[in-house]
């Protein structure tokens, strides 16, 4: 397994080395062509260089080598064109320049895509922090909004009612106990008096028994009187004891009611203390969560500032290079009068602006969400205005480029299945352009190229026509660097 991996790595290394060697050799030839000023030789060398960097039959050259090769091809061909007179090979040179510029655009677009990936990761982090702040702010608001005053007022009313009722019951109990004490005291007096009468009754009866029968009458009458008085007093005593028992039961009920009211008062006080403690804890928690929310605002600000910096310093420069190269490729393809290549360049340019529009939309939505946070609103308004203008510009330029691509493919002059594919692609690109707010140019209405009955330049000719023209470059389609060409026939993404 290890030997197989080593072998594969060696083959890749040899392939990259061979590609680099081919590029170096081709660049030397291009330099020599610059000196001789031979346009045909420059075209042939440029074609060989583009084939070498495309990795045909092996691995593609490293990005740095491809960039150097594209720059050399463009420079050499432009120099050769400047020194050439009227020649049918100029169209081929312009077509090769366009392909090299599309390669440059693709390399810059790769760099922009890497920056975009980092930006979207930062935007996702910002969204997560914004959502966290929303939860923290909601929790802090809910905790801070807790107002115990109504509950405390209700408890105060309950306590007032209980205290009033308790005071009434205590007064009733005091009065009842005073009355009970008086009844018991009177009952005790009656009992003692009845006891005295019973003692005198017994004494009189004892004395009467010792006397002769005829002398007992007076003592017996006195004893009977004492008995009746003792009975009366004992009867009143029993009545008072019954009253005392009733009063005692009433006293016990009052005592139970008073104990219940006192317990109610204690529970009310406990509830009051608990409510006040809960309010204190919620105030402290609200303050803590607000502090966390403020810290989150700082983190959001840091991330969004990093997004702004990355957008300006990491994404915009490679994007501008990619767009500039694609635009230059479209111009070169127009000079070559190659409608298909011009359509591919416009399609690549449209894709760049469309991707930028999507990215700016994503960033803008995050900035607008951040703008709802106090403290970030002014900064967000400024940044959102800037992003909105750039987004609208990207949308407009994407719509325009899609329209140009549709027009170019529709008027490419291709035949057979290629013509059908170009027609379908032109229709789709035109629809995308219209959906982005662009105007439909209409098939075959391009003013950049000659009409169908005009003689086409060599790179745009059919195989039969190019053979008849006798182009010293061999005619036909120019090589497109593998991995760097725009996918002109790809399904355009909807906005």
Secondary structure, 3 states (H helix, E strand, C coil): CHHHHHHHHHHHHHHHHHHHHHHHHHHHHHHHHHHHCCHHHHHHHHHHHHHHHHCCCCCCCCHHHHHHHHHHHHHHHHHHHHHCCCCCCHHHHHHHHHHHHHHHHHHHHHHHHHHHHHHHHHHHHHHHHHHHHHHHHHHHHHHHCCCCHHHHHHHHHHHHHHHHHHHHHHHHHHHHHHHHHHHHHHHHHHHHHHHHHHHHHHHHHHHHHHCCHHHHHHHHHHHHHHHHHHHHHHHHHHHHHHHHHHHHHHHHHHHHHHHHHHHHHHHHHHHHHHHHHHHHHHHHHHHHHHHHHHHHHHHHHHHHHHHHHHHHHHHHHHHHHHHHHHHHHHHHHHHCCCHHHHHHHHHHHHHHHHHHHHHHHHHHHHHHHHHCCCCCHHHHHHHHHHHHHHHHHHHHHHHHHHHHHHHHHHCCCCCHHHHHHHHHHHHHHHHHHHHCCCCCCCCCCCCCCCCCCCCCCHHHCCHHHHHHHCCCCCCCCCCCCCCCCCCCCCCCCCC
